[in-house]
Amino acid sequence: MGLDSQHAYLNAEGEEVRWVFRGLHDLRETDDPEPVHGAEVYSRFDSQPATDLVTSRAQLSVFGR
C-alpha cells in the first residue's frame, strides 16, 4: 500500500513535492472492528532521514516488540 501511494505534484510555488514510501516506523492493530481499506489512521511529518525512522519487521509493535 505504501508503494502504491507514492506520487509527486507541483505546490503553489511551482516546486515539485514527492511522497516516497521508505518503510514503516511502527505497525499496530486498531480497535476498529471493520477498518476501511486504505484509511489513514495515523501519519507524521518529519524532517529526519528515513533511515533514522524505519524499523525492522521484528521491532514493529504488532509482532510483539
C-alpha distances in whole Angstrom, upper triangle without the diagonal:
4,5,5,6,9,12,16,19,23,24,27,29,28,26,22,19,16,13,12,9,12,11,11,15,15,13,15,16,17,20,19,20,18,15,13,10,8,11,11,14,14,14,17,18,20,22,22,21,17,19,21,18,16,17,17,16,20,20,17,19,17,19,22,23
4,5,5,7,11,14,17,20,21,25,26,25,23,20,17,13,10,8,5,8,8,9,12,13,13,15,17,18,21,21,22,20,17,16,13,10,12,11,13,13,12,14,15,17,18,18,17,14,16,18,15,13,15,16,15,19,18,16,18,17,19,22,22
4,5,6,9,13,16,20,21,25,26,24,22,18,16,12,10,7,6,8,9,11,15,16,16,19,20,21,25,24,25,23,20,18,15,12,15,15,17,17,15,17,17,18,20,20,18,15,16,19,17,14,17,17,17,20,21,18,21,20,21,25,24
4,6,8,12,15,19,21,24,26,24,22,19,16,13,11,10,9,12,13,14,18,19,18,20,21,22,25,23,24,22,19,16,13,10,14,14,17,17,16,18,19,20,22,22,21,18,20,22,20,18,20,20,20,23,23,21,23,22,24,27,27
4,6,10,13,16,18,21,23,21,19,16,13,11,8,8,8,11,12,14,16,17,17,19,20,21,24,22,24,22,18,16,13,10,12,11,15,15,13,15,15,18,19,20,19,16,19,21,18,17,19,21,20,24,23,21,23,22,24,27,27
4,7,11,14,16,19,21,19,17,13,11,7,5,5,6,10,12,14,17,19,19,22,23,24,27,26,28,25,22,20,17,13,15,14,17,17,14,16,15,17,17,18,17,15,17,20,18,16,19,21,21,25,24,22,24,24,26,28,28
4,7,11,13,16,18,16,14,10,8,6,5,7,10,13,15,17,20,22,22,25,26,26,29,28,30,28,24,21,19,15,17,16,19,19,16,17,16,18,18,20,19,17,20,22,20,19,23,24,25,28,28,25,28,27,29,32,31
4,7,10,13,14,12,10,7,5,4,6,9,12,15,18,20,22,24,25,28,29,29,32,31,33,31,27,25,22,19,20,19,22,21,18,18,16,18,18,20,19,18,21,23,21,21,25,26,27,31,30,28,30,30,32,35,34
4,6,10,11,9,8,6,5,7,9,12,15,18,21,23,24,27,27,30,31,31,34,32,35,32,29,26,24,20,21,20,23,22,19,19,17,19,19,21,21,20,24,25,24,24,28,30,31,34,33,31,33,33,35,38,36
4,7,8,5,5,4,6,9,12,15,18,21,24,26,27,29,30,33,34,34,36,35,38,35,32,29,27,24,24,23,26,24,21,21,18,20,19,22,22,22,25,27,26,26,30,32,33,37,35,34,35,36,38,40,39
4,5,5,5,6,7,10,12,16,19,22,24,26,26,29,30,32,34,33,35,34,37,35,31,29,28,24,24,22,25,23,20,19,17,18,18,21,22,22,26,26,25,26,30,33,34,37,35,33,35,36,38,40,39
4,5,7,10,10,14,16,20,23,25,28,29,29,32,33,35,37,35,38,36,39,37,34,31,30,27,26,24,27,25,22,22,19,21,20,24,25,25,29,29,28,30,33,36,37,40,38,37,38,39,41,43,42
4,6,9,10,14,17,20,24,26,29,30,30,33,34,37,39,38,40,39,42,40,36,34,33,29,29,27,29,28,24,23,20,21,20,23,24,25,28,29,28,30,34,37,38,41,39,38,39,40,42,44,43
4,7,9,13,16,19,22,25,28,29,30,33,34,37,39,38,41,39,42,40,36,34,32,29,29,27,30,28,25,24,21,22,21,24,24,25,28,29,28,30,33,36,37,41,39,37,39,40,42,44,43
4,6,10,13,16,20,21,25,26,27,30,32,34,36,36,39,38,41,39,35,33,31,27,28,25,28,26,23,21,18,19,17,20,20,21,24,26,25,26,30,33,34,37,36,34,36,37,39,41,40
4,7,10,13,16,18,22,24,25,28,29,32,34,34,37,36,38,36,32,30,28,24,25,23,26,24,21,20,17,18,17,19,19,19,22,24,23,24,28,30,31,35,33,32,34,35,37,39,37
4,7,10,13,15,19,20,21,24,26,28,30,30,33,32,35,33,29,27,25,21,22,20,22,20,17,16,13,14,14,16,16,16,20,21,20,21,24,27,28,31,30,28,30,31,33,35,34
4,6,10,12,15,17,19,22,23,26,28,28,31,30,33,31,27,25,23,19,20,18,21,19,16,15,13,14,13,15,15,14,17,19,18,18,22,24,25,28,27,25,28,28,30,32,31
4,7,10,12,14,16,18,19,22,24,24,28,27,29,27,24,22,20,16,17,15,17,16,13,12,11,12,13,15,14,12,15,17,15,15,19,21,22,25,24,22,24,25,27,29,28
4,6,9,12,14,17,18,21,23,24,28,27,29,28,24,22,20,16,18,16,18,16,14,13,12,13,13,14,12,10,13,15,14,13,16,18,19,23,22,20,23,23,25,27,26
4,6,8,11,14,14,18,20,21,25,25,27,25,22,20,18,15,16,14,16,15,12,13,13,13,14,14,12,9,12,14,12,10,13,15,15,19,18,17,19,20,21,23,22
4,7,9,12,14,18,20,22,26,26,28,27,24,23,20,17,19,17,18,16,14,13,13,13,13,12,10,6,8,11,9,7,10,12,13,17,16,15,18,19,20,22,20
4,7,9,11,14,17,19,23,23,25,25,21,21,19,16,17,15,16,14,13,13,14,14,15,14,12,8,9,11,8,5,8,9,10,13,12,11,14,15,16,18,17
4,5,7,11,14,16,20,20,23,22,19,19,17,15,16,14,14,12,11,11,13,13,15,14,13,9,10,11,8,5,6,8,8,11,10,8,11,12,13,15,14
4,7,10,14,16,19,21,23,23,20,21,20,17,17,15,14,11,10,10,12,11,14,12,12,9,10,9,6,5,5,8,10,12,9,8,10,12,13,14,12
4,7,10,13,16,18,20,21,18,19,18,17,16,14,12,10,11,11,14,14,17,16,16,13,13,13,9,8,7,9,9,10,8,5,6,8,10,11,10
4,7,10,13,15,17,17,15,16,15,14,14,12,11,10,12,13,16,17,20,19,19,16,17,16,13,11,10,11,9,11,9,5,6,6,8,10,10
4,6,10,12,14,15,13,15,15,15,14,13,10,10,13,15,18,19,23,22,22,19,20,19,16,14,13,14,12,13,11,7,6,5,8,10,10
4,7,9,10,12,10,13,14,14,13,13,10,12,15,17,21,23,26,25,26,23,24,23,19,18,17,17,14,15,14,11,9,6,10,11,13
4,5,8,10,8,11,13,13,11,11,8,10,14,17,21,23,26,26,27,24,26,25,21,20,19,20,18,19,18,14,12,10,14,15,16
4,6,9,9,12,15,16,14,14,11,13,17,20,24,26,29,29,30,28,29,28,24,24,23,24,21,22,21,17,14,13,16,17,19
4,5,6,9,12,14,11,12,10,13,17,20,24,26,30,30,31,29,30,30,26,25,24,25,23,24,23,19,17,15,18,19,21
4,6,10,12,15,13,15,14,17,20,24,27,30,33,34,34,31,33,32,29,27,27,27,24,25,24,21,19,16,19,20,23
4,6,9,12,11,14,13,16,20,23,27,29,33,33,34,31,32,32,29,27,27,27,24,26,26,22,20,18,21,22,25
4,6,9,7,10,9,13,16,20,23,26,29,30,30,27,29,29,25,24,24,24,22,24,23,20,18,16,19,21,23
4,6,6,9,10,14,16,20,23,26,29,30,30,27,29,30,26,24,25,26,23,26,25,21,21,18,22,24,25
4,6,9,11,14,16,19,22,25,28,28,28,25,27,28,24,23,23,24,21,24,24,20,20,18,21,23,25
4,6,9,12,13,16,19,21,24,25,25,22,24,25,22,20,21,22,20,23,23,19,20,18,21,24,24
4,6,9,11,15,17,20,24,25,25,22,25,25,22,21,22,23,21,24,23,19,19,18,21,23,24
4,6,7,11,14,17,20,21,22,19,22,22,18,18,19,21,20,23,21,18,18,17,20,22,22
4,7,11,14,17,20,21,22,20,22,22,18,18,19,21,19,21,20,16,15,15,18,20,20
4,7,11,13,17,18,19,17,19,19,15,15,16,19,18,20,18,15,14,15,18,19,19
4,7,10,13,15,16,14,17,16,13,14,16,18,19,21,18,16,16,17,20,21,20
4,6,10,11,13,12,15,14,11,13,15,18,19,21,19,16,17,19,21,22,21
4,7,9,11,11,15,13,11,13,16,20,21,24,21,19,20,22,24,25,23
4,6,8,9,12,11,9,12,15,19,21,23,20,19,20,22,24,25,23
4,7,8,11,10,10,13,16,20,22,24,22,21,23,25,27,28,25
4,6,8,7,7,11,14,17,20,22,19,19,21,24,25,26,23
4,5,6,7,9,13,16,19,21,18,19,21,24,24,26,23
4,5,5,6,10,13,15,18,16,16,19,21,21,23,20
4,6,6,8,11,14,16,14,15,18,20,20,22,19
4,6,8,11,15,16,14,15,17,20,20,21,18
4,6,10,13,14,12,12,14,17,18,19,16
4,7,9,12,10,10,13,15,15,17,14
4,7,8,6,7,10,12,12,14,11
4,5,5,7,11,12,11,12,10
4,5,5,9,9,8,10,9
4,6,8,9,7,8,7
4,6,9,7,8,5
4,6,6,7,6
4,5,5,5
4,6,7
4,6
4
